[in-house]
């Protein structure tokens, strides 16, 4: 069942490659830090895009969120064994392998710049932090049903986790176990956790 809970917003991405900016813009809007508009979406896209493939990287989204006054933590999953192959053709498998290397490289650079990056093995680690702060939000990188890499926005709300999918501009509530069943198999090991910044964090940014 799809619904639009009060106080939570949706936005339909205006470009095939702007799911990340659409998620971040919606989160910023819910924090009172951005308006929902195509202009804002494209402003964010210019800050977070990787020009090789036009899309966003988790590290660039985290950097942009931090620059706009949010407390930001980039989560990177510790890998064991070979990574799953995505795509039905050789071209798409090679493209997705390249994207995964770009995500890892930019996350490593973001960490070396002194930003907050946490390693994890179980998705429940992130969900625990998300559920412990009702004001927090998370941008997850997933592979959709067609193995296309895609960003979604997740927020705790009234005992549920509400997923905003910018592909269809939908808000869909899940119980935590339902969310894990639906999305964990498709998660790519990157999540940007967003919270309102404290006064000390704001002063550090300035």
Beta strands, then each sheet from edge to edge (+ up, - down):
strand 1: 70-77
strand 2: 117-120
strand 3: 137-143
strand 4: 149-157
strand 5: 160-165
strand 6: 170-174
strand 7: 187-196
sheet 1: 2+ 1+ 7- 3+ 4- 5+ 6-
end
